[in-house]
Amino acid sequence: VQLQASGGGLVQTGGSLRLSCASSARTFSTYSMGWFRQAPGKEREGVQCVSSKGGITYFAAAEKGRFTISRDADKNTVYLQMNSLKPEDTAVYYCAAELNFCPTVRRTSYWGRGTQVTVSS
């Protein structure tokens, strides 16, 4: 399975970005999909996951009201809508896929290449 993330960029504090992650999986609907991020000098951390059945897991409560994960089965794509961005959201964002359960940092079968998000103050 190949994952292609896109949509990152430079945005001012308070701005919005929508990240996309296109999957090559022929059975996309059977995968749980997650977004992760890694800031400079920090460990990679989970942001949100959407299961194969549409259930959402929030790995970080701080982003729950600002970030929204969604998936489009017709396009084999998962999205992360990020609103009210803050400088501390600056990181490389990665998407990941796993069968049967949400991917985690330590247990993920497939990682996409990251996309840089930079929030200026």
N, CA, C and O atoms as a GROMACS GRO file, in nm:
protein
  484
    1VAL      N    1   0.085  -0.119   0.000
    1VAL     CA    2   0.000   0.000   0.000
    1VAL      C    3   0.089   0.124   0.000
    1VAL      O    4   0.180   0.137   0.082
    2GLN      N    5   0.061   0.212  -0.092
    2GLN     CA    6   0.134   0.339  -0.096
    2GLN      C    7   0.042   0.452  -0.056
    2GLN      O    8  -0.075   0.457  -0.095
    3LEU      N    9   0.097   0.543   0.023
    3LEU     CA   10   0.021   0.658   0.072
    3LEU      C   11   0.092   0.785   0.029
    3LEU      O   12   0.212   0.799   0.047
    4GLN      N   13   0.016   0.876  -0.028
    4GLN     CA   14   0.073   1.001  -0.076
    4GLN      C   15   0.004   1.116  -0.006
    4GLN      O   16  -0.113   1.145  -0.030
    5ALA      N   17   0.078   1.183   0.083
    5ALA     CA   18   0.023   1.296   0.155
    5ALA      C   19   0.054   1.426   0.083
    5ALA      O   20   0.159   1.440   0.020
    6SER      N   21  -0.037   1.521   0.093
    6SER     CA   22  -0.018   1.652   0.031
    6SER      C   23  -0.102   1.755   0.105
    6SER      O   24  -0.183   1.721   0.192
    7GLY      N   25  -0.080   1.881   0.070
    7GLY     CA   26  -0.162   1.987   0.127
    7GLY      C   27  -0.094   2.072   0.231
    7GLY      O   28  -0.151   2.170   0.278
    8GLY      N   29   0.028   2.036   0.269
    8GLY     CA   30   0.100   2.116   0.366
    8GLY      C   31   0.143   2.250   0.307
    8GLY      O   32   0.130   2.274   0.187
    9GLY      N   33   0.193   2.335   0.394
    9GLY     CA   34   0.240   2.464   0.348
    9GLY      C   35   0.264   2.559   0.463
    9GLY      O   36   0.266   2.520   0.580
   10LEU      N   37   0.282   2.685   0.428
   10LEU     CA   38   0.306   2.790   0.525
   10LEU      C   39   0.176   2.869   0.543
   10LEU      O   40   0.115   2.913   0.446
   11VAL      N   41   0.136   2.886   0.668
   11VAL     CA   42   0.012   2.957   0.697
   11VAL      C   43   0.032   3.041   0.822
   11VAL      O   44   0.115   3.008   0.907
   12GLN      N   45  -0.041   3.149   0.833
   12GLN     CA   46  -0.032   3.234   0.952
   12GLN      C   47  -0.117   3.176   1.065
   12GLN      O   48  -0.208   3.097   1.044
   13THR      N   49  -0.084   3.219   1.185
   13THR     CA   50  -0.162   3.178   1.302
   13THR      C   51  -0.310   3.211   1.280
   13THR      O   52  -0.345   3.320   1.236
   14GLY      N   53  -0.393   3.114   1.310
   14GLY     CA   54  -0.537   3.131   1.289
   14GLY      C   55  -0.586   3.083   1.155
   14GLY      O   56  -0.707   3.076   1.132
   15GLY      N   57  -0.495   3.050   1.067
   15GLY     CA   58  -0.532   3.004   0.934
   15GLY      C   59  -0.574   2.858   0.931
   15GLY      O   60  -0.579   2.791   1.033
   16SER      N   61  -0.603   2.811   0.809
   16SER     CA   62  -0.651   2.674   0.790
   16SER      C   63  -0.574   2.605   0.678
   16SER      O   64  -0.525   2.669   0.586
   17LEU      N   65  -0.566   2.476   0.688
   17LEU     CA   66  -0.511   2.392   0.583
   17LEU      C   67  -0.590   2.262   0.580
   17LEU      O   68  -0.643   2.217   0.682
   18ARG      N   69  -0.597   2.202   0.463
   18ARG     CA   70  -0.655   2.068   0.453
   18ARG      C   71  -0.551   1.975   0.393
   18ARG      O   72  -0.508   1.991   0.279
   19LEU      N   73  -0.512   1.877   0.471
   19LEU     CA   74  -0.420   1.776   0.423
   19LEU      C   75  -0.497   1.662   0.359
   19LEU      O   76  -0.608   1.627   0.401
   20SER      N   77  -0.437   1.604   0.257
   20SER     CA   78  -0.497   1.489   0.188
   20SER      C   79  -0.397   1.375   0.188
   20SER      O   80  -0.275   1.396   0.186
   21CYS      N   81  -0.448   1.256   0.189
   21CYS     CA   82  -0.364   1.136   0.181
   21CYS      C   83  -0.433   1.036   0.090
   21CYS      O   84  -0.536   0.978   0.126
   22ALA      N   85  -0.376   1.018  -0.027
   22ALA     CA   86  -0.433   0.926  -0.124
   22ALA      C   87  -0.370   0.788  -0.106
   22ALA      O   88  -0.249   0.774  -0.094
   23SER      N   89  -0.454   0.687  -0.105
   23SER     CA   90  -0.408   0.550  -0.084
   23SER      C   91  -0.419   0.469  -0.212
   23SER      O   92  -0.513   0.485  -0.290
   24SER      N   93  -0.320   0.383  -0.232
   24SER     CA   94  -0.323   0.294  -0.348
   24SER      C   95  -0.395   0.162  -0.318
   24SER      O   96  -0.410   0.078  -0.406
   25ALA      N   97  -0.438   0.146  -0.195
   25ALA     CA   98  -0.499   0.018  -0.154
   25ALA      C   99  -0.627  -0.008  -0.233
   25ALA      O  100  -0.715   0.078  -0.242
   26ARG      N  101  -0.636  -0.126  -0.289
   26ARG     CA  102  -0.758  -0.163  -0.362
   26ARG      C  103  -0.875  -0.184  -0.268
   26ARG      O  104  -0.991  -0.175  -0.307
   27THR      N  105  -0.841  -0.214  -0.143
   27THR     CA  106  -0.946  -0.234  -0.042
   27THR      C  107  -0.936  -0.125   0.063
   27THR      O  108  -0.928  -0.152   0.183
   28PHE      N  109  -0.936  -0.001   0.016
   28PHE     CA  110  -0.918   0.115   0.104
   28PHE      C  111  -1.017   0.114   0.220
   28PHE      O  112  -0.983   0.150   0.332
   29SER      N  113  -1.139   0.071   0.192
   29SER     CA  114  -1.244   0.077   0.293
   29SER      C  115  -1.217  -0.016   0.411
   29SER      O  116  -1.281  -0.002   0.515
   30THR      N  117  -1.125  -0.109   0.396
   30THR     CA  118  -1.096  -0.201   0.507
   30THR      C  119  -0.986  -0.151   0.599
   30THR      O  120  -0.958  -0.212   0.702
   31TYR      N  121  -0.923  -0.040   0.562
   31TYR     CA  122  -0.813   0.013   0.642
   31TYR      C  123  -0.861   0.124   0.734
   31TYR      O  124  -0.943   0.208   0.696
   32SER      N  125  -0.807   0.123   0.854
   32SER     CA  126  -0.818   0.239   0.941
   32SER      C  127  -0.703   0.333   0.904
   32SER      O  128  -0.591   0.289   0.878
   33MET      N  129  -0.733   0.462   0.901
   33MET     CA  130  -0.636   0.561   0.855
   33MET      C  131  -0.608   0.662   0.965
   33MET      O  132  -0.700   0.707   1.034
   34GLY      N  133  -0.483   0.698   0.980
   34GLY     CA  134  -0.448   0.793   1.085
   34GLY      C  135  -0.357   0.904   1.035
   34GLY      O  136  -0.286   0.890   0.936
   35TRP      N  137  -0.363   1.013   1.108
   35TRP     CA  138  -0.269   1.125   1.086
   35TRP      C  139  -0.180   1.137   1.209
   35TRP      O  140  -0.226   1.126   1.323
   36PHE      N  141  -0.053   1.160   1.183
   36PHE     CA  142   0.048   1.177   1.286
   36PHE      C  143   0.129   1.301   1.253
   36PHE      O  144   0.123   1.353   1.141
   37ARG      N  145   0.204   1.348   1.350
   37ARG     CA  146   0.291   1.460   1.322
   37ARG      C  147   0.418   1.449   1.406
   37ARG      O  148   0.421   1.386   1.512
   38GLN      N  149   0.521   1.513   1.354
   38GLN     CA  150   0.649   1.514   1.424
   38GLN      C  151   0.709   1.652   1.412
   38GLN      O  152   0.745   1.698   1.304
   39ALA      N  153   0.719   1.717   1.526
   39ALA     CA  154   0.780   1.850   1.532
   39ALA      C  155   0.931   1.836   1.549
   39ALA      O  156   0.978   1.732   1.596
   40PRO      N  157   1.007   1.938   1.512
   40PRO     CA  158   1.153   1.930   1.526
   40PRO      C  159   1.194   1.898   1.669
   40PRO      O  160   1.150   1.964   1.763
   41GLY      N  161   1.279   1.798   1.684
   41GLY     CA  162   1.330   1.762   1.815
   41GLY      C  163   1.235   1.685   1.902
   41GLY      O  164   1.266   1.657   2.018
   42LYS      N  165   1.118   1.650   1.848
   42LYS     CA  166   1.018   1.577   1.927
   42LYS      C  167   0.985   1.443   1.863
   42LYS      O  168   1.014   1.419   1.746
   43GLU      N  169   0.925   1.358   1.942
   43GLU     CA  170   0.884   1.228   1.890
   43GLU      C  171   0.756   1.243   1.806
   43GLU      O  172   0.678   1.337   1.822
   44ARG      N  173   0.738   1.148   1.719
   44ARG     CA  174   0.617   1.145   1.639
   44ARG      C  175   0.498   1.116   1.731
   44ARG      O  176   0.507   1.034   1.822
   45GLU      N  177   0.387   1.185   1.706
   45GLU     CA  178   0.268   1.166   1.789
   45GLU      C  179   0.145   1.152   1.702
   45GLU      O  180   0.138   1.205   1.591
   46GLY      N  181   0.048   1.080   1.754
   46GLY     CA  182  -0.077   1.062   1.682
   46GLY      C  183  -0.164   1.186   1.693
   46GLY      O  184  -0.164   1.253   1.796
   47VAL      N  185  -0.239   1.215   1.588
   47VAL     CA  186  -0.333   1.326   1.588
   47VAL      C  187  -0.476   1.271   1.592
   47VAL      O  188  -0.546   1.288   1.692
   48GLN      N  189  -0.518   1.206   1.486
   48GLN     CA  190  -0.651   1.146   1.482
   48GLN      C  191  -0.649   1.024   1.392
   48GLN      O  192  -0.560   1.007   1.308
   49CYS      N  193  -0.749   0.940   1.413
   49CYS     CA  194  -0.766   0.821   1.330
   49CYS      C  195  -0.913   0.806   1.294
   49CYS      O  196  -1.001   0.835   1.374
   50VAL      N  197  -0.938   0.759   1.173
   50VAL     CA  198  -1.074   0.722   1.134
   50VAL      C  199  -1.072   0.575   1.098
   50VAL      O  200  -0.995   0.533   1.011
   51SER      N  201  -1.156   0.497   1.163
   51SER     CA  202  -1.156   0.354   1.141
   51SER      C  203  -1.222   0.319   1.008
   51SER      O  204  -1.279   0.405   0.940
   52SER      N  205  -1.214   0.193   0.973
   52SER     CA  206  -1.276   0.146   0.849
   52SER      C  207  -1.428   0.166   0.853
   52SER      O  208  -1.492   0.174   0.748
   53LYS      N  209  -1.485   0.173   0.972
   53LYS     CA  210  -1.629   0.191   0.986
   53LYS      C  211  -1.669   0.336   1.011
   53LYS      O  212  -1.787   0.366   1.028
   54GLY      N  213  -1.569   0.425   1.013
   54GLY     CA  214  -1.597   0.568   1.028
   54GLY      C  215  -1.584   0.622   1.168
   54GLY      O  216  -1.602   0.742   1.189
   55GLY      N  217  -1.554   0.538   1.264
   55GLY     CA  218  -1.533   0.586   1.400
   55GLY      C  219  -1.405   0.666   1.411
   55GLY      O  220  -1.304   0.635   1.347
   56ILE      N  221  -1.409   0.769   1.492
   56ILE     CA  222  -1.294   0.859   1.503
   56ILE      C  223  -1.230   0.846   1.642
   56ILE      O  224  -1.298   0.846   1.744
   57THR      N  225  -1.099   0.837   1.642
   57THR     CA  226  -1.020   0.834   1.764
   57THR      C  227  -0.934   0.959   1.769
   57THR      O  228  -0.866   0.992   1.672
   58TYR      N  229  -0.938   1.027   1.882
   58TYR     CA  230  -0.858   1.147   1.900
   58TYR      C  231  -0.739   1.112   1.988
   58TYR      O  232  -0.755   1.080   2.106
   59PHE      N  233  -0.621   1.118   1.931
   59PHE     CA  234  -0.502   1.088   2.007
   59PHE      C  235  -0.460   1.205   2.095
   59PHE      O  236  -0.398   1.187   2.199
   60ALA      N  237  -0.494   1.324   2.052
   60ALA     CA  238  -0.455   1.444   2.125
   60ALA      C  239  -0.578   1.531   2.145
   60ALA      O  240  -0.637   1.580   2.048
   61ALA      N  241  -0.616   1.549   2.270
   61ALA     CA  242  -0.739   1.624   2.299
   61ALA      C  243  -0.730   1.769   2.257
   61ALA      O  244  -0.831   1.832   2.228
   62ALA      N  245  -0.609   1.822   2.254
   62ALA     CA  246  -0.594   1.964   2.224
   62ALA      C  247  -0.640   1.998   2.083
   62ALA      O  248  -0.678   2.112   2.056
   63GLU      N  249  -0.637   1.899   1.993
   63GLU     CA  250  -0.673   1.928   1.855
   63GLU      C  251  -0.817   1.889   1.824
   63GLU      O  252  -0.863   1.910   1.711
   64LYS      N  253  -0.888   1.835   1.919
   64LYS     CA  254  -1.020   1.780   1.892
   64LYS      C  255  -1.115   1.882   1.833
   64LYS      O  256  -1.192   1.849   1.743
   65GLY      N  257  -1.113   2.004   1.880
   65GLY     CA  258  -1.206   2.103   1.830
   65GLY      C  259  -1.157   2.179   1.710
   65GLY      O  260  -1.233   2.253   1.648
   66ARG      N  261  -1.032   2.161   1.675
   66ARG     CA  262  -0.972   2.236   1.564
   66ARG      C  263  -0.947   2.151   1.442
   66ARG      O  264  -0.953   2.200   1.330
   67PHE      N  265  -0.918   2.024   1.462
   67PHE     CA  266  -0.885   1.934   1.351
   67PHE      C  267  -0.998   1.835   1.330
   67PHE      O  268  -1.062   1.790   1.426
   68THR      N  269  -1.023   1.801   1.204
   68THR     CA  270  -1.127   1.705   1.172
   68THR      C  271  -1.076   1.608   1.066
   68THR      O  272  -1.034   1.649   0.958
   69ILE      N  273  -1.080   1.480   1.099
   69ILE     CA  274  -1.040   1.378   1.003
   69ILE      C  275  -1.164   1.326   0.931
   69ILE      O  276  -1.272   1.316   0.990
   70SER      N  277  -1.147   1.292   0.805
   70SER     CA  278  -1.257   1.236   0.728
   70SER      C  279  -1.199   1.148   0.619
   70SER      O  280  -1.080   1.154   0.589
   71ARG      N  281  -1.284   1.067   0.559
   71ARG     CA  282  -1.238   0.980   0.451
   71ARG      C  283  -1.340   0.978   0.339
   71ARG      O  284  -1.461   0.990   0.362
   72ASP      N  285  -1.290   0.960   0.219
   72ASP     CA  286  -1.375   0.952   0.100
   72ASP      C  287  -1.342   0.821   0.030
   72ASP      O  288  -1.236   0.806  -0.030
   73ALA      N  289  -1.434   0.727   0.039
   73ALA     CA  290  -1.410   0.595  -0.017
   73ALA      C  291  -1.401   0.598  -0.169
   73ALA      O  292  -1.328   0.519  -0.229
   74ASP      N  293  -1.475   0.688  -0.230
   74ASP     CA  294  -1.472   0.695  -0.377
   74ASP      C  295  -1.338   0.742  -0.429
   74ASP      O  296  -1.296   0.705  -0.539
   75LYS      N  297  -1.269   0.823  -0.349
   75LYS     CA  298  -1.140   0.877  -0.392
   75LYS      C  299  -1.023   0.808  -0.323
   75LYS      O  300  -0.908   0.845  -0.346
   76ASN      N  301  -1.049   0.708  -0.239
   76ASN     CA  302  -0.942   0.640  -0.165
   76ASN      C  303  -0.854   0.740  -0.092
   76ASN      O  304  -0.731   0.730  -0.094
   77THR      N  305  -0.917   0.836  -0.029
   77THR     CA  306  -0.842   0.946   0.030
   77THR      C  307  -0.893   0.976   0.171
   77THR      O  308  -1.013   0.969   0.199
   78VAL      N  309  -0.800   1.009   0.258
   78VAL     CA  310  -0.833   1.055   0.392
   78VAL      C  311  -0.785   1.199   0.403
   78VAL      O  312  -0.682   1.236   0.347
   79TYR      N  313  -0.860   1.280   0.476
   79TYR     CA  314  -0.830   1.421   0.489
   79TYR      C  315  -0.810   1.459   0.636
   79TYR      O  316  -0.858   1.391   0.726
   80LEU      N  317  -0.738   1.567   0.656
   80LEU     CA  318  -0.730   1.628   0.788
   80LEU      C  319  -0.752   1.778   0.768
   80LEU      O  320  -0.665   1.849   0.718
   81GLN      N  321  -0.868   1.824   0.808
   81GLN     CA  322  -0.898   1.966   0.804
   81GLN      C  323  -0.847   2.028   0.932
   81GLN      O  324  -0.885   1.987   1.042
   82MET      N  325  -0.760   2.127   0.918
   82MET     CA  326  -0.699   2.192   1.034
   82MET      C  327  -0.738   2.339   1.034
   82MET      O  328  -0.706   2.413   0.941
   83ASN      N  329  -0.806   2.380   1.138
   83ASN     CA  330  -0.848   2.519   1.153
   83ASN      C  331  -0.782   2.582   1.275
   83ASN      O  332  -0.728   2.513   1.362
   84SER      N  333  -0.786   2.714   1.280
   84SER     CA  334  -0.730   2.788   1.395
   84SER      C  335  -0.590   2.741   1.428
   84SER      O  336  -0.558   2.712   1.543
   85LEU      N  337  -0.508   2.734   1.327
   85LEU     CA  338  -0.374   2.681   1.344
   85LEU      C  339  -0.289   2.770   1.434
   85LEU      O  340  -0.303   2.892   1.436
   86LYS      N  341  -0.200   2.704   1.508
   86LYS     CA  342  -0.112   2.770   1.602
   86LYS      C  343   0.033   2.738   1.567
   86LYS      O  344   0.059   2.638   1.501
   87PRO      N  345   0.126   2.821   1.609
   87PRO     CA  346   0.268   2.790   1.580
   87PRO      C  347   0.309   2.652   1.633
   87PRO      O  348   0.394   2.587   1.572
   88GLU      N  349   0.252   2.608   1.742
   88GLU     CA  350   0.289   2.477   1.796
   88GLU      C  351   0.236   2.361   1.713
   88GLU      O  352   0.269   2.246   1.741
   89ASP      N  353   0.155   2.390   1.612
   89ASP     CA  354   0.112   2.286   1.519
   89ASP      C  355   0.215   2.262   1.409
   89ASP      O  356   0.200   2.170   1.328
   90THR      N  357   0.320   2.344   1.407
   90THR     CA  358   0.424   2.327   1.306
   90THR      C  359   0.491   2.190   1.322
   90THR      O  360   0.540   2.156   1.429
   91ALA      N  361   0.491   2.114   1.214
   91ALA     CA  362   0.544   1.978   1.217
   91ALA      C  363   0.538   1.920   1.076
   91ALA      O  364   0.478   1.977   0.985
   92VAL      N  365   0.602   1.805   1.062
   92VAL     CA  366   0.579   1.724   0.943
   92VAL      C  367   0.463   1.631   0.976
   92VAL      O  368   0.464   1.561   1.077
   93TYR      N  369   0.363   1.630   0.890
   93TYR     CA  370   0.244   1.550   0.911
   93TYR      C  371   0.250   1.426   0.822
   93TYR      O  372   0.279   1.434   0.703
   94TYR      N  373   0.220   1.312   0.883
   94TYR     CA  374   0.225   1.184   0.814
   94TYR      C  375   0.089   1.116   0.820
   94TYR      O  376   0.017   1.128   0.919
   95CYS      N  377   0.053   1.047   0.714
   95CYS     CA  378  -0.063   0.961   0.721
   95CYS      C  379  -0.016   0.816   0.731
   95CYS      O  380   0.096   0.782   0.693
   96ALA      N  381  -0.103   0.732   0.783
   96ALA     CA  382  -0.069   0.592   0.805
   96ALA      C  383  -0.194   0.507   0.788
   96ALA      O  384  -0.306   0.554   0.803
   97ALA      N  385  -0.170   0.380   0.758
   97ALA     CA  386  -0.282   0.288   0.737
   97ALA      C  387  -0.255   0.156   0.808
   97ALA      O  388  -0.141   0.110   0.817
   98GLU      N  389  -0.362   0.099   0.858
   98GLU     CA  390  -0.352  -0.029   0.927
   98GLU      C  391  -0.485  -0.103   0.914
   98GLU      O  392  -0.592  -0.043   0.917
   99LEU      N  393  -0.474  -0.234   0.897
   99LEU     CA  394  -0.594  -0.316   0.891
   99LEU      C  395  -0.646  -0.342   1.032
   99LEU      O  396  -0.568  -0.364   1.125
  100ASN      N  397  -0.772  -0.341   1.047
  100ASN     CA  398  -0.842  -0.389   1.167
  100ASN      C  399  -0.839  -0.296   1.288
  100ASN      O  400  -0.927  -0.305   1.374
  101PHE      N  401  -0.741  -0.207   1.297
  101PHE     CA  402  -0.738  -0.117   1.411
  101PHE      C  403  -0.664   0.011   1.372
  101PHE      O  404  -0.595   0.015   1.270
  102CYS      N  405  -0.678   0.113   1.453
  102CYS     CA  406  -0.612   0.238   1.423
  102CYS      C  407  -0.460   0.222   1.428
  102CYS      O  408  -0.408   0.158   1.520
  103PRO      N  409  -0.391   0.279   1.333
  103PRO     CA  410  -0.245   0.275   1.340
  103PRO      C  411  -0.197   0.355   1.460
  103PRO      O  412  -0.260   0.453   1.500
  104THR      N  413  -0.088   0.314   1.514
  104THR     CA  414  -0.022   0.389   1.621
  104THR      C  415   0.123   0.411   1.580
  104THR      O  416   0.171   0.354   1.482
  105VAL      N  417   0.192   0.494   1.656
  105VAL     CA  418   0.331   0.524   1.623
  105VAL      C  419   0.413   0.395   1.621
  105VAL      O  420   0.501   0.379   1.536
  106ARG      N  421   0.385   0.306   1.713
  106ARG     CA  422   0.469   0.185   1.726
  106ARG      C  423   0.413   0.065   1.652
  106ARG      O  424   0.479  -0.039   1.642
  107ARG      N  425   0.292   0.078   1.600
  107ARG     CA  426   0.232  -0.036   1.530
  107ARG      C  427   0.155   0.016   1.409
  107ARG      O  428   0.036   0.046   1.417
  108THR      N  429   0.226   0.026   1.300
  108THR     CA  430   0.166   0.073   1.175
  108THR      C  431   0.228  -0.003   1.060
  108THR      O  432   0.350  -0.017   1.051
  109SER      N  433   0.144  -0.050   0.973
  109SER     CA  434   0.196  -0.126   0.859
  109SER      C  435   0.244  -0.035   0.747
  109SER      O  436   0.343  -0.065   0.680
  110TYR      N  437   0.175   0.076   0.727
  110TYR     CA  438   0.207   0.161   0.612
  110TYR      C  439   0.212   0.308   0.654
  110TYR      O  440   0.122   0.360   0.720
  111TRP      N  441   0.321   0.372   0.615
  111TRP     CA  442   0.340   0.515   0.638
  111TRP      C  443   0.349   0.585   0.504
  111TRP      O  444   0.406   0.532   0.409
  112GLY      N  445   0.294   0.704   0.498
  112GLY     CA  446   0.316   0.789   0.382
  112GLY      C  447   0.434   0.882   0.409
  112GLY      O  448   0.478   0.897   0.523
  113ARG      N  449   0.483   0.941   0.303
  113ARG     CA  450   0.585   1.043   0.321
  113ARG      C  451   0.517   1.168   0.376
  113ARG      O  452   0.402   1.197   0.343
  114GLY      N  453   0.587   1.239   0.459
  114GLY     CA  454   0.527   1.351   0.529
  114GLY      C  455   0.507   1.474   0.443
  114GLY      O  456   0.563   1.487   0.334
  115THR      N  457   0.424   1.561   0.494
  115THR     CA  458   0.404   1.692   0.433
  115THR      C  459   0.424   1.797   0.541
  115THR      O  460   0.370   1.786   0.651
  116GLN      N  461   0.502   1.898   0.509
  116GLN     CA  462   0.542   1.998   0.607
  116GLN      C  463   0.430   2.101   0.627
  116GLN      O  464   0.376   2.155   0.531
  117VAL      N  465   0.398   2.125   0.752
  117VAL     CA  466   0.306   2.233   0.789
  117VAL      C  467   0.382   2.330   0.877
  117VAL      O  468   0.437   2.292   0.980
  118THR      N  469   0.384   2.456   0.837
  118THR     CA  470   0.452   2.559   0.913
  118THR      C  471   0.353   2.671   0.943
  118THR      O  472   0.293   2.729   0.852
  119VAL      N  473   0.338   2.701   1.071
  119VAL     CA  474   0.246   2.806   1.112
  119VAL      C  475   0.329   2.921   1.169
  119VAL      O  476   0.400   2.905   1.268
  120SER      N  477   0.319   3.034   1.105
  120SER     CA  478   0.397   3.150   1.149
  120SER      C  479   0.318   3.232   1.250
  120SER      O  480   0.195   3.239   1.245
  121SER      N  481   0.390   3.294   1.340
  121SER     CA  482   0.324   3.374   1.445
  121SER      C  483   0.306   3.518   1.401
  121SER      O  484   0.253   3.600   1.476
   0.00000   0.00000   0.00000
